[in-house]
Amino acid sequence: MDERDVAVRNVTYHLFVDRGRAPTNADVATAAGASADEIRASWRRLHDAHAIVLHPGTSELRMANPFSAVASAFRVHAGGRSWYANCAWDAFGICAALHVDGRIETVCADCDEAIECEIRAARPSDESLLFHCLVPASAWWDDIVFT
Amino acid sequence: MNLFRSEEHVLRWLDGREPGATLSATKLSELAHAWWSDRLDTDWQPHVRDQNQAILTSLGLTDDFWQLP
């Protein structure tokens, strides 16, 4: 991963934020003035460096953490737009990355009861909620989708 | 990495599996803001392992569970 890859990564993230969904490599190629092949190669290097996550065996975006390219149980609304997050940590992370207040919609992983949590000035409106991380930090990247 | 209504819900969800780590939503928000706040900066650079470990340490997450590889 070199400086050009970081630039491709930054374009990828900003398109993701602006559109509320994952860009394709063709979208990024157009915005970056590069070819789709160049973007695919750059995304692969970024994936290998854990800067983004691609769908297994493809050159399609799966995660630009904290943003999720696929629908998930974690929906974040902020600044009039919405994104999916990869997990509870990432749901809070979207507000952090955007530096805005927001609202997280998810469910209790045990009972499926709806949870809505406002984030204001970096604090959750419901401080009684608990976060559980099952996988130890040493193994997070063994299977980042499961983590 | 999920949210739960209470400790009772965490334990039921675990269903006998070895627990990981449980944090309050307040601590999670602190962690998320420390971890992700630079993600959209125009001068963003990849975090090295020691930067990320320092974030965890600064929040008191220092036991073996939180040791990065």
Backbone of each chain as ProteinMPNN parsed JSONL, in Angstrom:
{"seq_chain_A": "MDERDVAVRNVTYHLFVDRGRAPTNADVATAAGASADEIRASWRRLHDAHAIVLHPGTSELRMANPFSAVASAFRVHAGGRSWYANCAWDAFGICAALHVDGRIETVCADCDEAIECEIRAARPSDESLLFHCLVPASAWWDDIVFT", "coords_chain_A": {"N_chain_A": [[0.855, -1.197, 0.0], [0.734, 2.072, -1.061], [1.212, 5.677, -1.328], [-0.47, 6.386, -3.426], [-2.371, 4.385, -3.298], [-3.518, 5.045, -0.849], [-4.693, 7.443, -1.598], [-6.615, 6.492, -3.401], [-8.091, 4.993, -1.64], [-9.096, 7.093, -0.045], [-10.761, 8.458, -1.863], [-12.605, 6.411, -2.298], [-13.805, 6.164, 0.254], [-14.973, 8.733, 0.504], [-16.82, 8.801, -1.567], [-18.463, 6.761, -0.671], [-19.511, 7.873, 1.677], [-20.839, 10.14, 0.628], [-22.781, 9.027, -1.05], [-24.147, 7.207, 0.467], [-23.96, 4.537, 0.119], [-21.984, 1.736, -1.022], [-19.381, 2.496, -3.313], [-18.748, 1.379, -6.698], [-15.894, -0.203, -8.288], [-15.671, 1.004, -10.742], [-16.992, 3.441, -10.323], [-15.173, 4.663, -8.565], [-12.942, 4.724, -10.196], [-13.709, 6.573, -12.151], [-13.997, 8.888, -10.569], [-11.426, 9.176, -9.605], [-9.881, 9.443, -11.823], [-8.668, 7.248, -12.98], [-8.049, 3.9, -14.281], [-10.432, 1.186, -14.214], [-9.17, -1.234, -13.787], [-6.828, -0.397, -12.514], [-7.929, 0.579, -10.152], [-9.068, -1.755, -9.083], [-6.716, -3.23, -8.601], [-5.51, -1.577, -6.728], [-7.434, -1.611, -4.675], [-7.147, -4.29, -3.941], [-4.597, -4.302, -2.794], [-5.11, -2.56, -0.679], [-7.008, -4.056, 0.708], [-5.405, -6.225, 1.482], [-3.838, -4.901, 3.284], [-5.575, -4.425, 5.298], [-7.068, -2.099, 5.107], [-9.397, -1.741, 3.732], [-12.17, -3.982, 3.081], [-12.706, -6.635, 0.915], [-15.271, -8.507, -0.821], [-14.982, -12.037, -0.519], [-12.88, -13.502, -2.912], [-13.522, -11.726, -4.92], [-13.577, -8.462, -6.558], [-15.16, -6.661, -5.296], [-16.438, -4.263, -3.032], [-16.744, -4.943, 0.432], [-16.514, -3.972, 3.03], [-15.843, -0.709, 4.17], [-14.564, 0.094, 6.656], [-15.818, 2.187, 9.199], [-18.091, 1.631, 7.67], [-20.557, -0.39, 6.07], [-20.865, -2.315, 3.149], [-22.952, -3.918, 2.632], [-26.362, -4.663, 3.505], [-27.138, -4.566, 6.956], [-27.66, -5.414, 10.458], [-27.352, -3.032, 11.658], [-28.151, 0.183, 11.435], [-27.422, 3.466, 10.649], [-28.272, 6.787, 11.14], [-27.589, 10.045, 10.179], [-27.097, 13.509, 9.889], [-29.079, 13.771, 7.919], [-28.681, 11.65, 6.235], [-28.114, 8.104, 5.632], [-26.48, 5.07, 6.611], [-25.284, 1.663, 6.499], [-23.744, -0.107, 9.147], [-20.977, -2.258, 10.097], [-21.044, -3.543, 12.532], [-21.805, -3.232, 16.077], [-19.81, -1.637, 17.229], [-18.831, -0.353, 14.957], [-21.129, 1.025, 14.229], [-21.358, 3.061, 16.148], [-18.993, 4.148, 15.389], [-19.439, 5.306, 12.89], [-20.753, 7.733, 13.42], [-18.635, 8.869, 14.796], [-16.629, 9.016, 12.823], [-17.792, 10.778, 11.049], [-18.038, 12.968, 12.611], [-20.408, 13.892, 13.786], [-23.657, 14.157, 15.416], [-26.013, 11.46, 15.782], [-28.258, 8.709, 14.992], [-28.68, 5.418, 15.999], [-30.033, 2.476, 14.786], [-30.891, -0.696, 15.731], [-31.048, -4.115, 16.849], [-31.514, -5.957, 19.904], [-29.182, -8.468, 20.223], [-29.828, -10.809, 21.436], [-32.666, -10.978, 21.999], [-33.958, -9.78, 19.914], [-35.397, -7.471, 20.189], [-36.21, -4.165, 19.26], [-33.721, -1.628, 19.205], [-33.059, 1.696, 19.729], [-30.725, 4.201, 19.613], [-29.609, 7.3, 20.407], [-26.877, 9.349, 19.469], [-25.231, 11.837, 20.965], [-23.062, 14.493, 21.088], [-21.034, 12.647, 21.242], [-21.933, 10.835, 23.11], [-23.967, 8.131, 24.211], [-27.557, 7.949, 24.165], [-28.874, 6.04, 25.621], [-27.588, 4.721, 28.25], [-27.686, 2.325, 29.465], [-27.4, 0.214, 27.804], [-25.516, -2.629, 26.643], [-22.42, -3.68, 25.239], [-21.099, -6.428, 23.558], [-18.19, -8.144, 22.79], [-17.154, -10.894, 21.175], [-14.896, -12.107, 20.065], [-11.434, -12.253, 20.689], [-9.005, -9.556, 20.546], [-6.657, -10.338, 19.324], [-7.451, -12.029, 17.339], [-9.154, -10.757, 15.6], [-8.839, -10.175, 12.851], [-8.692, -12.638, 11.733], [-11.065, -13.606, 10.762], [-12.735, -11.282, 9.642], [-15.327, -10.619, 8.942], [-16.935, -12.351, 10.492], [-16.044, -11.508, 13.022]], "CA_chain_A": [[0.0, 0.0, 0.0], [1.546, 3.289, -1.14], [0.431, 6.919, -1.228], [-1.546, 6.366, -4.43], [-3.432, 3.533, -2.745], [-4.199, 5.831, 0.178], [-5.553, 8.392, -2.31], [-7.757, 5.708, -3.897], [-8.883, 4.693, -0.444], [-9.817, 8.3, 0.379], [-11.856, 8.658, -2.832], [-13.594, 5.361, -2.01], [-14.538, 6.534, 1.462], [-15.795, 9.937, 0.336], [-17.979, 8.405, -2.375], [-19.326, 5.965, 0.213], [-20.226, 8.808, 2.559], [-21.725, 11.021, -0.141], [-23.876, 8.292, -1.691], [-24.857, 6.358, 1.413], [-23.8, 3.143, -0.3], [-20.62, 1.465, -1.49], [-19.106, 2.735, -4.734], [-18.106, 0.304, -7.466], [-14.539, 0.209, -8.711], [-15.859, 1.927, -11.876], [-17.288, 4.756, -9.722], [-13.929, 5.228, -8.027], [-12.07, 4.999, -11.339], [-14.153, 7.836, -12.751], [-13.71, 10.0, -9.658], [-9.982, 9.299, -9.381], [-9.186, 9.587, -13.095], [-7.842, 6.051, -13.174], [-8.804, 2.826, -14.919], [-11.044, 0.241, -13.274], [-8.133, -2.221, -13.438], [-5.948, 0.215, -11.508], [-8.653, 0.632, -8.877], [-9.15, -3.132, -8.558], [-5.4, -3.603, -8.06], [-5.308, -0.78, -5.518], [-8.326, -2.171, -3.644], [-6.585, -5.55, -3.457], [-3.504, -3.969, -1.861], [-5.741, -1.998, 0.521], [-7.598, -5.206, 1.403], [-4.315, -6.985, 2.113], [-3.328, -4.083, 4.392], [-6.695, -4.246, 6.222], [-7.597, -0.732, 5.023], [-10.774, -2.008, 3.308], [-12.409, -5.426, 2.996], [-13.404, -7.051, -0.302], [-15.96, -9.798, -0.788], [-14.025, -13.105, -0.843], [-12.749, -13.932, -4.295], [-14.035, -10.729, -5.859], [-13.029, -7.117, -6.387], [-16.264, -5.826, -4.828], [-16.252, -3.789, -1.66], [-17.591, -5.507, 1.484], [-16.452, -3.031, 4.153], [-14.889, 0.379, 4.312], [-14.892, 0.255, 8.078], [-16.929, 1.483, 9.828], [-19.249, 1.513, 6.788], [-20.787, -1.704, 5.479], [-21.402, -2.266, 1.785], [-24.155, -4.761, 2.564], [-27.338, -4.379, 4.564], [-26.797, -5.233, 8.211], [-28.581, -5.131, 11.555], [-26.953, -1.76, 12.271], [-28.427, 1.292, 10.529], [-27.036, 4.719, 11.298], [-28.808, 7.982, 10.493], [-26.87, 11.242, 10.644], [-27.008, 14.584, 8.911], [-30.036, 13.592, 6.835], [-28.332, 10.501, 5.41], [-28.072, 6.834, 6.366], [-25.512, 4.056, 6.187], [-25.19, 0.46, 7.306], [-22.465, -0.363, 9.822], [-20.639, -3.677, 10.143], [-21.271, -4.093, 13.87], [-22.164, -2.176, 17.022], [-18.654, -0.73, 17.345], [-18.8, 0.473, 13.751], [-22.29, 1.927, 14.225], [-20.889, 4.248, 16.877], [-17.864, 4.678, 14.634], [-19.88, 6.162, 11.784], [-20.911, 9.091, 13.982], [-17.295, 9.355, 15.122], [-15.907, 9.357, 11.589], [-18.433, 11.948, 10.446], [-18.016, 14.047, 13.613], [-21.774, 14.409, 13.921], [-24.607, 13.377, 16.193], [-26.752, 10.551, 14.904], [-29.164, 7.743, 15.625], [-28.408, 4.027, 15.627], [-31.152, 1.537, 14.87], [-30.468, -2.09, 15.679], [-31.858, -4.961, 17.727], [-30.771, -6.744, 20.887], [-28.786, -9.7, 19.534], [-30.444, -11.946, 22.128], [-34.138, -11.086, 21.964], [-34.45, -9.129, 18.688], [-36.176, -6.259, 20.47], [-35.611, -3.002, 18.614], [-32.944, -0.686, 19.999], [-32.706, 2.971, 19.09], [-29.8, 4.913, 20.494], [-29.116, 8.577, 19.875], [-25.508, 9.725, 19.845], [-25.143, 13.294, 21.035], [-21.763, 14.894, 21.638], [-20.256, 11.412, 21.431], [-22.45, 10.02, 24.212], [-25.214, 7.438, 23.863], [-28.73, 8.37, 24.945], [-29.239, 4.945, 26.521], [-26.327, 4.235, 28.815], [-27.873, 0.994, 30.05], [-27.089, -0.808, 26.8], [-24.211, -3.277, 26.767], [-21.74, -4.141, 24.029], [-20.292, -7.627, 23.795], [-17.252, -8.532, 21.733], [-16.886, -12.306, 21.451], [-13.583, -12.527, 19.544], [-10.335, -11.446, 21.245], [-8.364, -8.65, 19.587], [-5.597, -11.043, 18.584], [-8.032, -12.844, 16.265], [-10.176, -10.01, 14.861], [-8.663, -10.221, 11.391], [-8.726, -14.021, 11.226], [-12.305, -13.638, 9.979], [-13.249, -9.968, 10.04], [-16.794, -10.583, 8.783], [-17.475, -12.964, 11.697], [-15.736, -10.645, 14.153]], "C_chain_A": [[0.892, 1.25, 0.0], [0.626, 4.525, -1.096], [-0.703, 6.962, -2.249], [-2.712, 5.481, -3.958], [-4.217, 4.287, -1.666], [-5.14, 6.854, -0.483], [-6.796, 7.69, -2.864], [-8.685, 5.365, -2.74], [-9.701, 5.912, -0.004], [-10.974, 8.61, -0.562], [-12.978, 7.655, -2.555], [-14.457, 5.745, -0.808], [-15.461, 7.724, 1.212], [-16.984, 9.668, -0.579], [-18.979, 7.62, -1.523], [-20.158, 6.893, 1.103], [-21.247, 9.609, 1.765], [-22.951, 10.28, -0.649], [-24.692, 7.451, -0.724], [-24.81, 4.886, 1.048], [-22.389, 2.974, -0.868], [-20.459, 1.841, -2.955], [-18.576, 1.467, -5.395], [-16.696, 0.75, -7.827], [-14.622, 1.142, -9.918], [-16.178, 3.344, -11.376], [-15.998, 5.438, -9.262], [-12.968, 5.57, -9.167], [-12.433, 6.336, -11.976], [-13.753, 9.019, -11.868], [-12.212, 10.248, -9.511], [-9.205, 9.524, -10.672], [-8.24, 8.443, -13.366], [-8.682, 5.002, -13.9], [-9.405, 1.916, -13.839], [-10.033, -0.831, -12.866], [-7.193, -1.672, -12.369], [-6.639, 0.255, -10.147], [-8.767, -0.761, -8.271], [-7.823, -3.56, -7.936], [-5.125, -2.854, -6.748], [-6.174, -1.314, -4.375], [-7.764, -3.482, -3.098], [-5.452, -5.278, -2.472], [-4.071, -3.398, -0.557], [-6.396, -3.101, 1.362], [-6.509, -5.976, 2.159], [-3.734, -6.236, 3.315], [-4.405, -3.798, 5.442], [-7.241, -2.822, 6.222], [-9.028, -0.715, 4.48], [-10.94, -3.526, 3.315], [-13.206, -5.706, 1.724], [-14.188, -8.332, -0.045], [-14.964, -10.896, -1.189], [-14.051, -13.464, -2.328], [-13.242, -12.955, -5.332], [-13.259, -9.428, -5.699], [-14.153, -6.15, -6.029], [-16.07, -5.492, -3.362], [-17.238, -4.466, -0.711], [-17.657, -4.561, 2.685], [-15.466, -1.919, 3.824], [-15.124, 0.835, 5.75], [-14.814, 1.725, 8.516], [-18.149, 1.259, 8.935], [-19.328, 0.099, 6.203], [-21.389, -1.54, 4.092], [-22.647, -3.12, 1.635], [-25.087, -4.392, 3.712], [-26.993, -5.198, 5.802], [-27.852, -4.886, 9.259], [-28.309, -3.771, 12.197], [-27.122, -0.642, 11.242], [-28.136, 2.584, 11.282], [-27.567, 5.883, 10.472], [-28.075, 9.198, 11.065], [-26.845, 12.273, 9.532], [-27.921, 14.403, 7.713], [-29.712, 12.434, 5.902], [-28.238, 9.249, 6.285], [-27.048, 5.894, 5.748], [-25.727, 2.797, 7.02], [-23.793, 0.385, 7.914], [-22.237, -1.866, 9.905], [-20.996, -4.338, 11.467], [-21.603, -2.924, 14.789], [-21.036, -1.154, 17.162], [-18.633, 0.213, 16.143], [-19.992, 1.431, 13.682], [-21.947, 3.213, 14.979], [-19.769, 4.933, 16.095], [-18.271, 5.559, 13.464], [-20.099, 7.59, 12.282], [-19.541, 9.693, 14.299], [-16.551, 9.812, 13.876], [-16.467, 10.622, 10.946], [-18.38, 13.179, 11.348], [-19.38, 14.725, 13.719], [-22.542, 13.576, 14.934], [-25.365, 12.461, 15.239], [-27.661, 9.646, 15.701], [-28.857, 6.349, 15.075], [-29.682, 3.222, 15.806], [-30.599, 0.129, 14.738], [-31.437, -2.906, 16.511], [-30.937, -5.584, 18.761], [-30.461, -8.091, 20.224], [-29.393, -10.94, 20.182], [-31.929, -12.067, 21.816], [-34.763, -10.427, 20.74], [-35.32, -7.906, 18.952], [-35.442, -5.05, 19.879], [-34.876, -2.128, 19.626], [-32.719, 0.554, 19.153], [-31.845, 3.747, 20.073], [-29.324, 6.179, 19.795], [-27.675, 8.77, 20.336], [-25.442, 11.245, 19.802], [-23.861, 13.671, 21.751], [-20.975, 13.663, 22.076], [-20.736, 10.557, 22.591], [-23.768, 9.368, 23.8], [-26.368, 7.899, 24.748], [-29.145, 7.295, 25.941], [-27.96, 4.307, 27.048], [-26.475, 2.866, 29.47], [-27.538, -0.121, 29.068], [-25.694, -1.375, 27.022], [-23.723, -3.738, 25.397], [-20.963, -5.384, 24.388], [-19.475, -7.951, 22.562], [-16.807, -9.955, 22.036], [-15.448, -12.701, 21.114], [-12.479, -11.654, 20.148], [-9.606, -10.663, 20.147], [-7.306, -9.355, 18.747], [-6.138, -11.787, 17.369], [-9.037, -12.068, 15.405], [-10.06, -10.189, 13.355], [-8.557, -11.64, 10.858], [-9.958, -14.213, 10.347], [-13.067, -12.361, 10.336], [-14.768, -9.881, 9.874], [-17.458, -11.214, 10.008], [-17.247, -12.076, 12.907], [-16.769, -9.532, 14.254]], "O_chain_A": [[1.689, 1.465, 0.914], [-0.576, 4.413, -0.856], [-1.771, 7.508, -1.972], [-3.879, 5.793, -4.19], [-5.44, 4.173, -1.589], [-6.241, 7.1, 0.008], [-7.899, 8.233, -2.801], [-9.907, 5.442, -2.859], [-10.867, 5.776, 0.366], [-12.055, 8.985, -0.108], [-14.156, 8.01, -2.577], [-15.684, 5.659, -0.857], [-16.607, 7.723, 1.661], [-18.051, 10.251, -0.386], [-20.191, 7.801, -1.647], [-21.365, 6.706, 1.252], [-22.395, 9.743, 2.187], [-24.046, 10.842, -0.678], [-25.801, 7.027, -1.049], [-25.547, 4.079, 1.615], [-21.699, 3.952, -1.155], [-21.331, 1.526, -3.764], [-18.023, 0.593, -4.728], [-16.346, 1.923, -7.692], [-13.743, 1.984, -10.106], [-15.695, 4.327, -11.938], [-15.766, 6.617, -9.529], [-12.266, 6.58, -9.113], [-11.554, 7.135, -12.299], [-13.237, 10.024, -12.357], [-11.778, 11.383, -9.318], [-7.999, 9.77, -10.631], [-7.151, 8.632, -13.91], [-9.881, 5.192, -14.109], [-8.937, 1.89, -12.701], [-10.041, -1.284, -11.722], [-6.809, -2.382, -11.439], [-6.015, -0.002, -9.117], [-8.581, -0.927, -7.065], [-7.804, -4.177, -6.871], [-4.585, -3.415, -5.795], [-5.704, -1.452, -3.246], [-7.895, -3.753, -1.905], [-5.351, -5.939, -1.438], [-3.581, -3.707, 0.529], [-6.335, -3.067, 2.591], [-6.679, -6.329, 3.326], [-3.206, -6.847, 4.244], [-4.179, -3.02, 6.368], [-7.813, -2.378, 7.218], [-9.782, 0.222, 4.743], [-9.978, -4.264, 3.526], [-14.246, -5.093, 1.484], [-13.833, -9.135, 0.818], [-14.179, -10.694, -2.115], [-15.11, -13.697, -2.911], [-13.372, -13.308, -6.504], [-12.399, -9.303, -4.826], [-14.119, -4.977, -6.401], [-15.608, -6.31, -2.567], [-18.429, -4.554, -1.009], [-18.717, -4.371, 3.281], [-14.394, -2.162, 3.27], [-15.799, 1.833, 6.005], [-13.835, 2.411, 8.223], [-19.157, 0.738, 9.413], [-18.312, -0.52, 5.886], [-22.298, -0.737, 3.883], [-23.327, -3.049, 0.611], [-24.658, -3.879, 4.745], [-26.609, -6.364, 5.709], [-28.808, -4.161, 8.983], [-28.965, -3.402, 13.171], [-26.339, -0.532, 10.298], [-28.563, 2.758, 12.423], [-27.343, 5.957, 9.264], [-27.959, 9.353, 12.281], [-26.6, 11.943, 8.372], [-27.586, 14.829, 6.608], [-30.387, 12.248, 4.889], [-28.278, 9.328, 7.513], [-26.789, 5.918, 4.545], [-26.287, 2.857, 8.115], [-22.801, 0.76, 7.289], [-23.177, -2.653, 9.798], [-21.224, -5.546, 11.523], [-21.675, -1.776, 14.35], [-21.284, 0.051, 17.208], [-18.441, 1.42, 16.29], [-19.875, 2.527, 13.134], [-22.216, 4.314, 14.5], [-19.625, 6.155, 16.141], [-17.528, 6.464, 13.083], [-19.675, 8.546, 11.634], [-19.318, 10.886, 14.093], [-15.919, 10.868, 13.874], [-15.731, 11.428, 10.377], [-18.644, 14.296, 10.903], [-19.49, 15.951, 13.739], [-22.153, 12.458, 15.272], [-25.353, 12.672, 14.026], [-27.816, 9.793, 16.913], [-28.785, 6.136, 13.865], [-30.327, 3.282, 16.853], [-29.927, -0.199, 13.76], [-32.527, -2.438, 16.839], [-29.736, -5.726, 18.534], [-31.361, -8.768, 19.726], [-29.467, -11.998, 19.558], [-32.398, -13.132, 21.415], [-35.977, -10.507, 20.55], [-35.918, -7.364, 18.023], [-34.221, -4.932, 19.986], [-35.341, -1.916, 20.746], [-32.252, 0.477, 18.017], [-32.215, 3.92, 21.234], [-28.715, 6.126, 18.727], [-27.309, 8.4, 21.452], [-25.58, 11.858, 18.743], [-23.603, 13.231, 22.871], [-20.342, 13.647, 23.132], [-20.027, 9.646, 23.018], [-24.586, 9.985, 23.118], [-26.181, 8.2, 25.927], [-29.707, 7.606, 26.991], [-27.338, 3.473, 26.39], [-25.499, 2.308, 29.972], [-27.407, -1.279, 29.466], [-24.805, -0.689, 27.525], [-24.504, -4.126, 24.529], [-20.252, -5.412, 25.393], [-19.992, -8.022, 21.447], [-16.151, -10.196, 23.049], [-14.853, -13.533, 21.8], [-12.586, -10.428, 20.118], [-9.595, -11.059, 18.981], [-7.091, -9.002, 17.588], [-5.377, -12.138, 16.467], [-9.707, -12.667, 14.563], [-11.067, -10.337, 12.663], [-8.354, -11.834, 9.659], [-9.905, -14.892, 9.322], [-13.928, -12.362, 11.215], [-15.422, -9.136, 10.603], [-18.442, -10.677, 10.516], [-18.145, -11.904, 13.731], [-16.685, -8.692, 15.15]]}, "seq_chain_B": "MNLFRSEEHVLRWLDGREPGATLSATKLSELAHAWWSDRLDTDWQPHVRDQNQAILTSLGLTDDFWQLP", "coords_chain_B": {"N_chain_B": [[-19.886, -8.43, 17.276], [-22.003, -7.002, 19.167], [-25.034, -5.32, 20.353], [-26.781, -5.289, 23.475], [-29.635, -5.627, 25.627], [-29.214, -6.005, 28.361], [-27.069, -7.475, 30.917], [-28.128, -9.96, 31.443], [-29.266, -10.609, 28.996], [-26.962, -10.801, 27.448], [-25.715, -13.067, 28.576], [-27.612, -15.049, 28.05], [-27.569, -15.044, 25.281], [-24.959, -15.907, 24.834], [-25.122, -18.577, 25.559], [-23.696, -20.603, 26.887], [-21.239, -20.454, 25.629], [-17.79, -19.409, 25.801], [-17.371, -16.313, 27.347], [-16.608, -13.131, 25.775], [-15.645, -9.919, 25.817], [-17.357, -7.471, 27.686], [-18.689, -4.28, 27.402], [-19.852, -1.092, 28.579], [-22.314, 0.95, 26.894], [-21.519, 3.55, 26.909], [-18.736, 3.394, 27.268], [-18.154, 2.032, 24.924], [-18.817, 3.971, 23.031], [-16.87, 5.878, 23.574], [-14.626, 4.396, 22.847], [-15.164, 3.938, 20.118], [-15.107, 6.528, 19.117], [-12.468, 7.255, 19.629], [-11.18, 5.422, 18.028], [-12.139, 5.633, 15.379], [-12.249, 8.314, 14.603], [-10.523, 9.679, 12.885], [-10.992, 8.709, 10.417], [-12.063, 9.77, 8.065], [-10.463, 11.871, 7.51], [-8.624, 14.104, 5.434], [-5.917, 13.836, 5.381], [-5.496, 11.276, 6.231], [-3.748, 8.484, 7.504], [-2.71, 5.075, 7.544], [-3.294, 3.334, 10.606], [-0.755, 2.192, 12.729], [0.036, -0.85, 14.446], [0.808, -0.293, 17.134], [-0.292, 2.228, 17.582], [-3.028, 1.667, 17.594], [-3.118, -0.11, 19.742], [-2.419, 1.643, 21.765], [-4.66, 3.265, 21.864], [-6.564, 1.488, 22.904], [-5.376, 0.955, 25.379], [-5.47, 3.515, 26.519], [-8.076, 3.696, 27.194], [-8.357, 1.971, 29.209], [-8.481, -0.64, 28.473], [-6.844, -3.187, 28.876], [-6.352, -5.838, 29.4], [-5.624, -9.317, 28.538], [-7.46, -9.956, 26.548], [-7.687, -7.732, 24.938], [-5.336, -7.462, 23.58], [-3.645, -6.732, 20.734], [-2.534, -8.467, 17.727]], "CA_chain_B": [[-19.86, -7.227, 18.098], [-23.431, -6.696, 19.207], [-25.608, -4.6, 21.481], [-27.713, -6.083, 24.271], [-30.451, -4.889, 26.599], [-28.693, -6.138, 29.721], [-26.159, -8.602, 31.12], [-28.933, -11.185, 31.318], [-29.393, -10.9, 27.557], [-25.642, -11.239, 26.976], [-25.483, -14.439, 29.036], [-28.519, -15.942, 27.317], [-27.067, -15.121, 23.899], [-23.738, -16.714, 24.831], [-25.607, -19.96, 25.555], [-22.642, -21.502, 27.329], [-19.93, -20.16, 25.025], [-16.895, -18.607, 26.633], [-17.606, -14.889, 27.085], [-15.525, -12.269, 25.329], [-15.574, -8.733, 26.681], [-18.567, -6.66, 27.704], [-18.472, -2.868, 27.728], [-21.042, -0.24, 28.566], [-22.471, 1.723, 25.656], [-20.724, 4.775, 27.065], [-17.333, 3.045, 26.97], [-18.086, 1.713, 23.491], [-18.806, 5.227, 22.272], [-15.523, 6.447, 23.748], [-13.723, 3.587, 22.031], [-15.442, 4.177, 18.696], [-14.651, 7.872, 18.75], [-11.0, 7.251, 19.606], [-10.695, 4.503, 16.985], [-12.595, 5.961, 14.033], [-12.489, 9.746, 14.37], [-9.685, 10.214, 11.807], [-11.177, 7.822, 9.251], [-12.388, 10.546, 6.86], [-9.546, 12.998, 7.39], [-7.968, 14.121, 4.116], [-4.525, 13.407, 5.545], [-5.508, 9.984, 6.937], [-2.711, 7.482, 7.268], [-3.049, 3.835, 8.258], [-2.807, 3.176, 11.972], [0.102, 1.043, 12.995], [-0.46, -1.665, 15.552], [1.029, 0.339, 18.436], [-1.282, 3.309, 17.733], [-4.31, 1.072, 17.99], [-2.996, -0.635, 21.107], [-2.411, 2.792, 22.674], [-6.058, 3.682, 22.035], [-7.192, 0.546, 23.843], [-4.781, 1.184, 26.697], [-5.934, 4.804, 27.054], [-9.441, 3.505, 27.692], [-8.311, 0.974, 30.278], [-8.693, -1.985, 27.923], [-5.445, -3.607, 28.949], [-6.147, -7.263, 29.683], [-5.196, -10.126, 27.388], [-8.483, -9.95, 25.492], [-7.539, -6.545, 24.085], [-3.977, -7.391, 23.035], [-3.617, -6.902, 19.282], [-1.426, -9.331, 17.314]], "C_chain_B": [[-21.263, -6.641, 18.12], [-23.808, -5.85, 20.405], [-26.658, -5.48, 22.153], [-28.439, -5.178, 25.262], [-29.84, -4.897, 27.99], [-27.721, -7.312, 29.777], [-26.888, -9.937, 30.978], [-29.063, -11.587, 29.848], [-28.059, -11.374, 26.977], [-25.429, -12.716, 27.329], [-26.371, -15.43, 28.295], [-28.031, -16.138, 25.887], [-25.816, -15.993, 23.816], [-24.056, -18.207, 24.854], [-24.485, -20.947, 25.881], [-21.283, -21.281, 26.696], [-19.086, -19.333, 25.991], [-17.118, -17.126, 26.329], [-16.368, -14.206, 26.532], [-15.388, -11.117, 26.305], [-16.87, -7.947, 26.547], [-18.21, -5.251, 28.154], [-19.816, -2.161, 27.819], [-21.113, 0.498, 27.225], [-21.65, 3.012, 25.723], [-19.257, 4.508, 26.744], [-17.161, 2.705, 25.493], [-18.016, 2.988, 22.661], [-17.443, 5.908, 22.389], [-14.519, 5.707, 22.857], [-13.919, 3.893, 20.548], [-14.933, 5.553, 18.272], [-13.121, 7.949, 18.721], [-10.467, 6.477, 18.395], [-10.956, 5.025, 15.583], [-12.572, 7.441, 13.688], [-11.647, 10.324, 13.233], [-9.972, 9.557, 10.463], [-11.457, 8.592, 7.958], [-11.496, 11.777, 6.705], [-8.835, 12.947, 6.041], [-6.507, 13.674, 4.207], [-4.425, 12.074, 6.306], [-4.323, 9.115, 6.533], [-3.081, 6.234, 8.056], [-2.495, 3.846, 9.676], [-1.836, 2.01, 12.026], [-0.419, 0.356, 14.249], [-0.328, -0.94, 16.895], [0.094, 1.523, 18.668], [-2.609, 2.751, 18.225], [-4.246, 0.513, 19.412], [-3.025, 0.507, 22.121], [-3.824, 3.32, 22.902], [-6.747, 2.785, 23.053], [-6.676, 0.785, 25.262], [-5.313, 2.465, 27.335], [-7.337, 4.707, 27.636], [-9.512, 2.424, 28.761], [-8.527, -0.446, 29.798], [-7.318, -2.642, 27.784], [-5.257, -5.104, 29.189], [-5.875, -8.035, 28.393], [-6.183, -10.07, 26.231], [-8.224, -8.848, 24.479], [-6.137, -6.402, 23.503], [-4.007, -7.711, 21.542], [-2.437, -7.792, 18.872], [-0.227, -8.525, 16.823]], "O_chain_B": [[-21.661, -5.893, 17.227], [-23.028, -5.678, 21.341], [-27.326, -6.291, 21.512], [-27.941, -4.13, 25.672], [-29.935, -3.91, 28.719], [-27.57, -8.052, 28.805], [-26.339, -10.911, 30.463], [-28.979, -12.767, 29.508], [-28.033, -12.249, 26.111], [-25.016, -13.512, 26.485], [-25.93, -16.527, 27.952], [-28.072, -17.244, 25.349], [-25.631, -16.729, 22.847], [-23.348, -19.007, 24.244], [-24.346, -21.985, 25.236], [-20.284, -21.838, 27.151], [-19.607, -18.652, 26.875], [-17.059, -16.725, 25.167], [-15.238, -14.63, 26.776], [-15.057, -11.314, 27.474], [-17.408, -7.778, 25.452], [-17.519, -5.056, 29.154], [-20.796, -2.586, 27.208], [-20.113, 0.646, 26.523], [-21.152, 3.495, 24.706], [-18.612, 5.286, 26.041], [-16.148, 3.047, 24.884], [-17.247, 3.073, 21.703], [-16.928, 6.451, 21.411], [-13.677, 6.323, 22.203], [-12.949, 4.083, 19.813], [-14.387, 5.707, 17.179], [-12.551, 8.638, 17.875], [-9.44, 6.834, 17.817], [-10.112, 4.888, 14.696], [-12.861, 7.79, 12.543], [-12.011, 11.354, 12.667], [-9.276, 9.817, 9.481], [-11.123, 8.117, 6.872], [-11.756, 12.63, 5.856], [-8.485, 11.869, 5.561], [-5.935, 13.194, 3.228], [-3.41, 11.782, 6.939], [-3.959, 9.036, 5.36], [-3.696, 6.327, 9.118], [-1.379, 4.306, 9.92], [-2.079, 0.961, 11.429], [-1.21, 0.918, 15.006], [-1.253, -0.972, 17.706], [-0.279, 1.803, 19.807], [-3.227, 3.287, 19.144], [-5.194, 0.645, 20.187], [-3.585, 0.362, 23.208], [-4.153, 3.769, 24.0], [-7.432, 3.267, 23.955], [-7.448, 0.812, 26.219], [-5.576, 2.506, 28.537], [-7.739, 5.526, 28.462], [-10.599, 2.013, 29.167], [-8.731, -1.356, 30.601], [-6.719, -2.645, 26.708], [-4.127, -5.591, 29.184], [-5.897, -7.47, 27.299], [-5.786, -10.129, 25.067], [-8.51, -9.012, 23.293], [-5.785, -5.341, 22.988], [-4.353, -8.822, 21.142], [-1.443, -7.862, 19.594], [0.789, -9.102, 16.438]]}, "name": "protein", "num_of_chains": 2, "seq": "MDERDVAVRNVTYHLFVDRGRAPTNADVATAAGASADEIRASWRRLHDAHAIVLHPGTSELRMANPFSAVASAFRVHAGGRSWYANCAWDAFGICAALHVDGRIETVCADCDEAIECEIRAARPSDESLLFHCLVPASAWWDDIVFTMNLFRSEEHVLRWLDGREPGATLSATKLSELAHAWWSDRLDTDWQPHVRDQNQAILTSLGLTDDFWQLP"}
